Amino acid sequence: MRRHPRNPILTRADIPDVPPLLHDVTSVFNPGAVERVDTTARLITLLLRVQDRSRETYIVPAHSQDGISFEVAPRIVEFKGLEKLGKRVYHIYDARITRLDGAYYILFAMDMDDGCQLGLGRTADFREFEFLGRVSDEDIRNGVLFPEKIGGSYLRLDRPNKARHVDGPTSGSTIWLSESDDLLTWRPVAPLIDGRFHYWDEFIGSGPPPVKTRQGWLHIYHGVAGHFGSSNIYQAGAVLLDLRDPTKVLGRCRRNILEPREIYELAGQVPNVVFPSGMIVETIDRDGFAEPGSPVRVYYGAADTCVGLAETTIAELLAACAESEIGVRLPFPSDFRTT
């Protein structure tokens, strides 16, 4: 992926004060992203993770017509009905947005007394937000919804927190597929990919929601190299899942497709981080498949401090999945690399 020359596209200086909760904020990062039509204009909307100097975390919306210059709304997203949960939620963050059944569904992380849980929200216009419920019963993060039912069920990718970085927080090393009949009660189906010990993606977690291509479900994830002693290095990679049976992994990149190199990625609140969380595909064909030559924008958190934009194409991402394991190539069809 190629960094946009105007990176970072959002910094703390772009976030307006929202009294009394937000003032002179510390950081903005890990945005969810979606393209939509608002009245007559096509907009790219981000739901930003914004952190105040109190280290309280909020979700703040931002909108753009070109996907580069964003106007940040002077308000905090409030999920109506969250108070009915009956338990304390310390932070809400890392929103992932999926258009599904004519609405926009938002999976987000909630820090609670019993660990990190997944919350589900819904909106029609990104002005009013409804809290649908807590949709996990274990310490878990990085939940993303598929944009359609498969086999009659709703599907999501998630990452149970069952591993721990050295001298660091609880994390995970396996991305799972889960299913639901109603989007509220979820059942684990199967583990999909594990972290690869000693390589760039020892710890892993889902990034933006999967994108439907004719070759399969294309999914960008983050990987963490944790074997460098004093530093965990967050990078981005890609995996390809079967269209009809996403438990089948068709391909997985050998190398990362984005790693921390620029100063705004190397230095910040959490150094050495690129964390992909939003993805916009420009061209979808009449059958709902991303076209191979389509430009792709990937929005990512940089050093847990600011927001970066990386650009690529569907064909380039698919080609990155052609090496499924370290040093092993898969026999993909020739149109896999169409530009």
N, C-alpha and C positions, 0 to 999 in steps of 0.2 A: 504494500500500500504506500501511497505517496502523500506526504503531509501537505496541507494547504499552505501557500506562502504567507497567509495572514494569521497563522497560528501564533499563540493560542487565540481562538476566536471569541472566548469569553473568559474574563478574569473577575476577581473580586470587585474591581473598579466598575464593572458593568451592572452590579447588583444594587438596585435602589434600596434605601432604608424603608422598612415596613414597621413603623412603631406599633407596639412597644417591643416586638420580638426580635426584629432584625435591625442592626445598626452597625455600620462599618464592618461588614462581614469579613470573615477570615478566608473563605474559600468557596469555590463552586466547581462541581465535578460530577461525573457518572450520570449523564443525562439519558433519559428515555427519549425516543424520537418517533414521530409519525408524520406522514404527509396527508393532508386533508383539504377539503374545500370549506371555506368559511364565507358565507354569503356568496360572492362571485369570485373571490380570490383563492388561489391555491396557496396554502401555507404549510411550512414545515414548523411543527410545534415540538419544543423540547420541554420535558419536565426535569428541572435541574435539582440536584442535591446541593443545598446551600447550608453552610455551617457558620454560625455566629461565634463571636469571641467567647461566649459561654460554653462552646462546644455542643450546643444544641443544634439539631439538624432538622431542616424543613425542606419541603418541595415547593419550588417556585416555577411558574410557567414562563416560557419565552417563545416568540413567534418571528418568522422570517419568510419573505417571499423568494429569496435567492438561496437560502440554506447556509449563508455565510454571515451576513449581518443580522443580528438578532436584537429585537426589542424585548427587554425583560419586563414583565408585568410587575407592578408594585403591589403584589399581594401574595399571600401564602395559600397554597392549596389546602382546603379543609374538607375532609371526607365526612359528610353528614352520616351520622349513625355510629361513628367510631366510639362515641361515649357509651354506647350500649354494650360494648365488649365486656365491660365490668372489670377489666384489669388494666394496670398502668402500662402505657406505651411510652417509653423514654424517647425514642427516635423513630422517624419514618424516613426511608431513603431508598436510593437505587431503584427508581421506578422503571418498569419495562412495559411498553405499550403495544397492544395488539388489537387491530380492528377485527371484530368477530360478531357475527349475528347482528350486523347493523349498528353496533355500538363500539366504543373504545373501552377495552378492559385494561386495567393497570394492576400488575402484580408488583408488590413492593416489600421490602424488608422492614420488620418491626422489632426493635430491641425491647425485650420484655424481661421480667424477672426469671422466667424459665428458658431464657436463651433467645436466639433470633428466630422469629416466626415469619410466615408469609401472610400478607394481607392482600385482599382483592378489592379493587374499586372499579367503578364504571362511570363514564361520562358520555354525553352526546355532543357537547359543545365546548368542553374545556373551560367552562365557566362555573358550572355546578358539578360537584363530585359526590358520588354515593359510595359509602362503605358497605360491601356485601358480606364481609365476614373474614375471620381468621381461617385460613385454608391449609393449615399444617398442624401437626401434633408432635413435632420433634424439632430439635435445633437444626435449621435448614436455611439456605440462602439461594440466590441466583435462580429464581423461578421465572420461566418464560412460557407463554401460551403459544401453541400452534394456531394459525389463523383460520383453521377450519376443522370440523370433526373428521376423524379417520376411523373407519370401521364402526361408526355409530357412537363414538366416544370423544369427549374433549380430551386433549392431550397437553401435557406440559413437560418441560425439562426442568430439573431442579438438582440441587447439590446438598445432600445431607452433610452437616458439619461433624465429621467423625475422625478428623485428623487435626494435627496441630503443628503450626510452624515452630521451629526451634526458638524458644524464648518469645513466642508470639501468640496471636489469637487462635482460637479454634477455627479450622478451615475444613476442606474436603478434598478428596482425591478421586472421586467418582461422580460422573454426571449420570443421573437416572432419568428414565421415562416413567411418567405417572399418568393415570387416566381417571376420568370422572364422568358421571352421568349428568351432573348439574352445576359444575364449576365450583362447588362448595366442599364436597366430600371427595377426597382423592385416595387412590390406591396405587402403590408402587407396582410397576409392570416388570421392569428389567433394568439392570445397569447397562449403560451404553459404552462409555469409554472411561478408562482409568488413567490416572496420572502416570507418566513414564519416568521412573526413578532414574536420577542422574542426568536427565536431559532438561530441556527448556520448560516442560510442562509437568512438573512433579505434582503440584497441586493445581486443580482445574475448577472452572465454573462457567456456566453459560453466560453469553453476552446478550446481543439483541435476539428477538424472536426469530425462529427459522424462516427462511425464504424458500418458496416453492419454485423449483426449476424442473425442466424436463428430465434432468439427470437424477434428481432427488431433492430432498430437503437440505438446503445449504445453511449451515449454522456456524457463526463465529463465536469462539469461546476465549476465555483468558486462561493462561497458564503461568505458573509461578515456579521459577527455579529457586529452590531453597537451600542449595548445597554450597553457597558461597560464604558461609560462616556468618558474617555480620550483616548480610544484605539479602532480602528477597527481591527477585527481579520479576515484575509483572509484564507479560507479553501477550500477544494476540495470535490465535491460530484459527483453523477452519476444519470442519468435519462435514461429511456428506452422508445422509441417511436415506434409506429406501422410502419411496413415496407411499407405498401401500402398507409397509411394515417398518416403521421407524426404529424398531429394535435391531434392524440389520444395518451395520455400519459399512458403507460402500467405499469410503475413502477418508483419509485423515492426513493433514499436512505433516511432513517430516520436520520442516523448519518453521519457526515463527514467521508471521507475515507483517508484524510490526513490533518493534522493541524500543525501550527507552534509549534515545540518542541525543535529543536536544536538551538544552539546559532546563527548560520548563517541565521536562519529563524526569530529569535526573535529580533535580533539587526542588524541594517543596515540603509540604506537611508529611508526606510519606514518599521518600525518594525512590527512584527507579521504577516508576509505574506508568504503563499505558493500560487502560482498563476500558475495553469496548463495551458500550451499553446501548447505543442507538444506531439504526441502520436504515437508510433511505435508498430504495431502488427506483431509478428514474423511469424505466420502460418495462411495462407488463403487457404481455400479449392478450388477445381477446379471450383466451382460455384460462387466464389467471397465472400464467407462468412468467417468471422473470426472463427477459430476453438475454442471450449470452453476451451481446455487445453492450448491454445497458451499463451506463455509469452508476457507480455505487458510492454513497457518502457514508462513512462510519464516524460517528461521534464518540469520543472517548474522554475519560478522566485522565489527566496528566498530573502525576505526583500528588494525587488527592488535593489539588490546589486550583487547577484551572481546566478548561475544556479545549480539547484539540479536535481537528477534523482531518481525516485521512480519506483519500480517494482511490478507487480501483474500479474494476469491472466485474461482472458476474463471471465472465470467462476466465479472468485471472484467478479469481477465488476458487473456481472449480478445478483449474489446473493445479493449484496449490494442494488440492486433496488427492492428486494422482499418486503421491507417495504415501501409502497407507501406514507403513511402519518404517522405522529407521532403516534406510537402505533398501527397501522393497517397493517396487513399482507395481501399480495395478493396470490391467489392460482396459483403459477407458476408450470409448469410441472416438473416432477422429474429429467429430464436431464438438468435442469437449473443449477445444481450444479456439472455437470460433470467436472472431472479434468483429 
